[in-house]
Amino acid sequence: MTADDFRNLALSLPEAVESAHMGHPDFRVGGKIFATLGVPDKDWGMVKLTPQQQQQVVHEEPEMFVPVKGGWGRRGATNVRLQKAKKQPLLEALSAAWRNTAPKKLVQQFEIE
């Protein structure tokens, strides 16, 4: 998977927009970041999951998902190794991150599954 593939999947979610934060692209809904690209480098993305969601995706796809180091990782921030990423697991993780971040009314309106 490429950075553009990650970008297209993130932007396919309702009301998702691309912005930038600290010199790298990020993806937001309701003004809040749910995913980023380029951290720690161009070969990685990141999704903001809950710790429980993170544990599940890392268990299911350990070559694809890795907890972010430090406190952010303990709170669920999860790196995505783009080279190992598969479309369906990534879309599911992005959708979960979107649901975790989007305003409740928006989530109820679109009910992404």
N, C-alpha and C positions, 0 to 999 in steps of 0.2 A: 504494500500500500504506500502511496506517496502522500506528501503533505497536502497536495491538492485534493486527493481522495478524502482525506480527513476533513479538510475544509468544506468540501461539497456535502458530506454527510452532516456535519455540524450545522451548516446553513440550510439544510433541508428541514430542520425542526421549526415549528411554528414561531414566528416573530424573532428568530435568531438573527443576530447581526454580527458582522466582523468589526472589530476595533483593534486597538493595540495597547499593550501594557508593558512597561519596562523594555521596550525595543523588540517585542515579539507579538505576533498576532494572537488575539484572543476572540472568544465567541461568547456573546452575551444574550441574555433574555431579561427583559425588564430592567436593563441597566446593570445587571450583575453577571459576573463571569461564571460560565459553567464548563469551559474547556479552553485550552491554549495549545499553541504550536511552538516548537523551537526551544523548549526547556527540557533538559539542560543544553541540548544542541538540536540541529536541524533534523536529526534522526528520531526525534521524540515528540509526542503530544502529551496532554494531560487532561484527565477528566476529574471533576469534583464529585466524588461519591461519598456515601456514608461509610464509616468503618466496616459495617456489616456487608455492604455491597462490594467494597474493596476486597474483603476476605473471600467472597464468593468468586469474583472475576479472577483474582490471582490464583485461586485453587483450580478453577476451570481452564484457564489459559495462562500458565506461568511463564511461557516464553513471550507472551504479548503484553501482559500487565505486570507492573512492578510498583510497590508503594513508593511514593516520594519520600526521600530521606527527611528525618526530623519531625518536627511537630505537625507540619502540614500533612505529612503522610499518615501520622497517627490519627488525624481527623478525617482521613479518607481520600486525600488527594492522591491520584494514581497515575503514574506515567504509562504511556502507551508506546511500545517499541514499534515504530511504523513498518519496519522491514518485515516483522513477524505478524502484523495485524491482518485480521480477516474481517471482511465486511460485516457480517451479521453480529459477531460478538462486539465489535466496535460500535455499531449502530445501537445495540442494546445498552452499552455503557454510556454512550452520548445521550441517549434518551433518558436514562436514569439520572444523569447529571443535570439534564435540562429540567426534569420534573423536580429535582431537589432544589433548583434555583428559581424557577419561574414562579410568578405570582399564582397563588392558589386558584383564583378564578380562571386564569389562562389554562392551567393544567386541567381543570374540570371541563373547560370548553373543548379541549382537543383530545383528552384521554389517550395519550400515546401508549401503545402497547407493543 
